[in-house]
Amino acid sequence: MVLRVRVERSFSRSGLHARYSTYLAIAGDCSKVVPRVVERVPTRPTYAKGEAFEVVLEVPSGTYVVWVDLRRNPRKYVKGDLLVLGADGVRLVRAVYRKLKVRVVECQVSRRLAELILTCTTSLLRIPVKRFGGSGCKEGAG
């Protein structure tokens, strides 16, 4: 299946604001999968310095694509969103990252699977996390 994600690394002229977004494709056993990049189109970044791309990926079935979008404000606080997409492009999990905590907001899969995917993502990308919260997940699903 083909997915479109935005990859960005930009910061303001003063260096106080920054935005970092990337993707990670993982299998169900927490191993990293390298999807085939079909197209890479340059787009305008959020801030003045840096670069941004729209990337079209061809993802094998049975893998999950996690899109991570992190923003840093002048007080050096990092906030962001984590979206877990299935190989068919359906949004399975939406989580927010604030104060070193990942909180699941929307979830179409079981809490255990959502926490496994998010734990694998944060460990592979080396994002510091103190705690996970999965209140938005269905119990007993998938």
C-alpha positions in Angstrom: 0.0 0.0 0.0 1.1 3.6 -0.6 1.2 6.2 2.2 2.1 9.9 2.2 3.9 11.4 5.2 5.7 14.7 5.9 9.3 14.8 7.0 10.6 18.0 8.4 13.5 19.4 10.3 13.3 23.2 10.6 14.0 25.9 13.2 13.3 29.7 13.4 15.8 32.4 12.7 16.4 33.0 16.4 16.7 29.3 17.1 14.0 29.4 19.8 11.4 27.4 17.9 12.0 24.1 16.2 10.0 21.4 14.5 11.0 17.8 13.8 8.8 15.2 12.1 9.8 11.8 10.8 8.3 8.4 10.2 9.3 4.9 11.3 8.0 1.6 9.9 8.0 -1.3 12.3 6.7 -4.9 12.2 4.5 -6.5 14.8 7.6 -8.0 16.6 9.2 -4.5 17.1 11.7 -4.8 14.3 12.4 -1.9 12.1 11.2 -2.2 8.5 12.6 -0.1 5.6 9.8 0.8 3.3 10.4 1.7 -0.4 10.4 5.5 -1.1 8.3 6.0 -4.2 8.6 9.8 -4.4 10.1 12.6 -2.4 8.8 16.1 -3.1 10.3 19.2 -1.4 7.8 21.4 0.4 8.1 24.6 2.4 9.2 24.1 6.0 7.3 25.6 9.0 10.2 27.8 10.0 12.8 29.8 8.1 15.7 27.5 8.3 15.7 23.8 7.5 14.0 21.5 5.0 10.7 19.6 4.6 9.6 16.9 2.2 6.4 15.0 1.3 7.4 11.4 1.1 5.4 8.7 -0.6 6.1 5.3 0.8 5.3 1.8 -0.4 4.7 -0.2 2.8 4.5 -4.0 2.9 1.5 -5.5 4.6 1.7 -6.4 8.2 3.7 -3.4 9.1 2.8 -0.2 11.0 4.0 3.3 10.1 4.4 5.7 13.0 4.6 9.4 12.1 6.2 11.4 14.8 5.8 15.2 14.9 7.6 17.1 17.7 7.7 20.8 18.4 10.0 22.8 20.7 9.0 26.2 22.1 11.3 29.0 23.5 11.1 27.5 27.0 12.6 24.3 25.6 9.4 22.3 26.2 8.9 19.5 23.7 5.3 18.6 22.6 4.2 16.5 19.8 1.9 13.9 18.2 2.4 10.3 17.3 0.2 8.7 14.7 0.2 5.0 14.0 -1.0 4.1 10.6 -1.7 0.6 9.2 -0.2 -0.6 6.0 -3.5 0.3 4.3 -3.3 3.9 5.5 -6.0 3.7 8.2 -5.2 5.6 11.4 -5.0 3.1 14.2 -3.6 5.1 17.2 -3.3 8.8 17.9 -1.1 9.8 20.9 0.2 13.1 22.3 3.6 13.6 23.8 3.9 16.2 26.6 6.1 16.5 29.7 8.0 13.2 28.9 4.6 11.3 28.8 2.8 9.6 26.0 -1.0 9.6 26.3 -3.2 7.7 23.8 -6.1 9.9 22.7 -7.7 7.7 20.0 -7.2 4.0 19.5 -8.7 1.4 17.1 -6.6 -1.5 18.4 -6.0 -3.1 21.8 -4.2 -1.2 24.5 -1.5 -3.8 24.6 -0.7 -3.5 20.9 -0.8 0.3 21.0 1.6 0.4 23.9 3.9 -2.1 22.3 4.1 0.0 19.1 4.6 3.3 20.9 7.2 1.7 23.2 9.1 0.4 20.2 8.9 3.7 18.5 10.2 5.8 21.4 13.0 3.3 22.1 14.1 3.1 18.4 14.0 6.9 18.0 15.5 7.5 21.5 12.7 9.7 22.7 12.8 10.0 26.5 9.5 8.8 28.1 8.6 8.5 31.8 5.1 7.0 31.4 2.5 5.7 28.9 -1.2 6.3 29.3 -3.6 4.2 27.2 -7.1 5.5 28.3 -8.3 5.9 24.7 -7.9 2.2 23.7 -10.6 -0.4 23.4 -10.2 -3.3 25.8 -10.2 -6.8 24.4 -9.9 -5.7 20.8 -7.4 -7.0 18.2 
